Amino acid sequence: MARAWEELDPDDYPFTRAVAEQVREHDDHEQFLAGIELVLTGITALHPPAGQAPAPPVR
């Protein structure tokens, strides 16, 4: 997709051309896993496994 965006006319699509390199380097899978880790960390902090004390609140 990034290659196709880089081939667009820069006068007609300046923004798309500007972000084409970012799209090439973007990793959806990595960001998805980071989001899942964040959600699971929050759940674990609120509902720790049996036998573990809850985490102290963050202020």
Secondary structure, 3 states (H helix, E strand, C coil): CHHHHHCCCCCCCHHHHHHHHHHHHCCHHHHHHHHHHHHHHHHHHHCCCCCCCCCCCCC
